[in-house]
Amino acid sequence: MKHPTSLLTRRAVIAGAVSLGSTGGAAAADSITKIIVPGSPGSSSDASARLVAEELSRLRGRQIIIDNRPGAEGRLAGEAFVRSRPGEALMFSVASLVTIVPLMYDNLSFDPAIDMVPITTVHTELMAFIVDPALPVRTMAEFVAYVRSKPPGSLAYHGAPGTPYLAFRAFLKERNLDMLFVNYKSYPQALLDLAAGRITAMLAPVAGTISAVRGGKATLLATSGVQRAPAAAEVATASEQGFPELTIEGMGGLFGWRGIGATELNGLAADIRTIVADPAVREKILSFGALPRDTPSPADYKAQLAAYKELWGARVREFGAQPPG
């Protein structure tokens, strides 16, 4: 294996390429001052965005801060992004904001397909299927048997609007199970009720639940990726256990503003790919339960988002865009 080129060297090469090939992109690059994030501080999106902001600040020679705008399935962050001056901000977002959220709301004040231009991915966010720690189950098959042993509708679950809710609905349908959905404004509130036995199961990000699992406040039965979560490598994926309907791999990546030029778009994509390729950055992404994700070009990222929308759009049409309640 070739020894990886140092991050500093790769930065110099790419910075030089951007400088030589730019006809106005460099000026736009110098105006970026923040990355808007729909996640709360401590979320996987926030953690990845901070890694990118730190390295991009060094690479671009100016400070880039994080602007957290959590809530409303990312709509608040999206609104803040489109209100920003062109070239002032980048957007870090999971795929659902640009694929599923437009199917959930008819009155969005922005059009993600036009106002958010895909640059490149940074990580794959994995979900955790966790249950009440008092349950006598340790696998998905045992959980299904447990639910079937109880009266229909007597057990409750939670999955946030979007892919967690839709995947849980697909799971219940595929296994012919009847559970009651309970809505929460945030998954930390649901975690408290899970630990107290007020709900039975939930799908939530690995990054936000692994500490509860390690603290004995939840039991992790499966993770949602094609491969196991590095933060819980001893736990088999849902697919490995025979439950492919629970496969979720949320793409987290950067988006540019409407009208961004091709030179600036490709320059940013190259910079961010360089950052994500750095072993130290990849190790940090792994440490909070996500997987580093590399996309060759903005066009490839756009194609991945289209495929994601097709898959989850079908589930929206089947189960409805919004959870009950």
Beta strands, then each sheet from edge to edge (+ up, - down):
strand 1: 34-37
strand 2: 65-68
strand 3: 89-94
strand 4: 117-131
strand 5: 156-159
strand 6: 180-181
strand 7: 201-205
strand 8: 219-223
strand 9: 249-256
strand 10: 291-292
sheet 1: 2+ 1+ 3+ 9- 4+ 7- 5- 6-
sheet 2: 2+ 1+ 3+ 9- 4+ 8-
sheet 3: 2+ 1+ 3+ 9- 4+ 10-
end
